[in-house]
Amino acid sequence: MTHPLGNPPSKIIAVHLNYPSRAKERGRTPAQPSYFLKPPSSLAGTKEAIVRPEGCELLGFEGEIALVVGSRAQRVRPEDGWSHVRWVTAANDAGVYDLRYADRGSNLRSKGADGFTPIGPRLLDARQLDPDALQLRTWVNGELVQDDTTDTLLFPFGQLVADLSRLVTLEPGDVILTGTPAGASVVSPGDTVEVEVTGSGQSTGRLRNPIASGPALETYGAMPRTDAAEREAAHGAAFTPEPLLDKRIEDGLRSVAVATLSAQLRGRGLPHMSIDGVRPTRPDTKMVGVAHTLRYLPLREDLFKRYGNGMNAQKRAIEQLRPGHVLVMDARRDTSAGTLGDILALRAQQRGAAGVVTDGGLRDSVAVTELGLPVYHGGAHPSVLGRRHVPWDTGAPIACGGALVQPGDLLVGDADGVVVVPPELAEDLITDCREQEQRERFITEQVRAGHDIDGLYPLGPHWHEMYERWRKQHSTQGEHT
């Protein structure tokens, strides 16, 4: 392969996040730029295939603007950074998410494979361009999927050059990949990705790269693997997650009362599965979902600045929610400060949360109630969490209202409260709960008819034959309705 720059650069430096649209997709906005390296051997030109190894399913494309350094840059100032850029061109920062785990942080194998950095086809003279007025567009199979401009970058190009040059000498020919906007996703063999940069009436032309299948990796190293989190990261906004909970199980849990579930769990030797001391904002709304956990620790003023500000554990937990999750908060039953307010409740609802459970306080209780999202809380309180709590970690086993809750446990709530259901017991519990509730309907009918409860509640031997006839009759009626 002939390098599109002639001689290969000494290094290729890629920026993690730089477009506000992409930061919004990722749910975090960095205060400073961060980088990773790609080997010069990953360079390719237009029309060259990007090869996805057999066994990988998540080949991601990222249309980017590539800067080519023209003069040596060492400890330059931001206002002088752009003067060290000689050329501007289009790039595709390709990579396989299936191997991110293997070099977490460096991205060496996931993004550094041969051909994973195509650039071109034409180089634009940076001296004739306004770096704040460039447009970047990406197409997949002719459909426009990325379209953004450089006027709102988190870190302008001159700042990137200056920041890097504080410690890393940039040599002529070095390439800086300046980040991708929203819309980056996954492509498959047979697809074609095109990237174009325009500005000041000039165009790089379309960098065009087909996606091809390649041989499987040899087995003497890390092998491709993936999970739901990597799929979501790879597909971006186009990701449609698999349901967290089987619809049949969800419907079954909705069909039975929390009180019945509690009784059945107690009968199985699990008497401590109720989350005590919480009340619903919407008693008329049933809640069923999968636990995602968040833990607060007691306030320590010297640690709150580190753990409580910015994208803290509370905000991360909200942004990690998937459709069907119930966010369960451990606030040590301390209700003297809010642990959730209307803005974060709205964001949880937008993320598809099935509900929120906290044994701490709830702020903005009227506004949260009006959202319609099922929220169970220890009591209303006007104070922010920094009065009593430090958001500490997420995705770990917690205690909430006296019950141990693990990520992945099932949460069921109604007007009576909330109960924790181990997933492996759910199917049998539904069957037994339905049987129990059917018996209780029979008993209720008999009490209404004037019978006393001796031997009837619970159902004694004297009533079994009558109950079986009643059940058969109601079963037959159900078949004809």
Buried (B, 14 or more C-beta within 10 A) or exposed (E): EEBBBEEBBBBBBBBBBBBBBBBEBBBEEBEEBEBBBBBBBBBBBBEBBBBBBEBBBBBBBBBBBBBBBBEEBEEBEBEEBBBBBBBBBBBBBBBBBBBBBBBEEEBBBBBBBBBBBBBBBBBBEBEEBEBBEBBBBBBBEEEEBBBBBBEEBBBBBBBBBBBBBEEBEBBBBBBBBBBBBBBBBBBEBEBBBBBBBBBEEBBBBBBBBBBBBBEEBEEEEBBBEBEEEBBBBBBBEEBEBEEBBEEEBBEBBEEBBBBBBBBBBEEBEBEEBBBBBBBBBBEEBBBBBBBBBBBBBEBEEEEBEEBBEEEBBBBBBBBBBBBBBBBBBBBBBBBBBBBBBBEBBBBBBEBBBBBBBBBBBBBBBEEBBEBEBBBBBBBBBEEBBBBBBBBBBBBEEBBBBEBEBBBEBBBBBBBBBBBBBBBEBBEEBBEBBBEBBBBBEBBEEBEEEEBEEEEBBEBEEEBEEEBEEBBEEEEEEEEEE
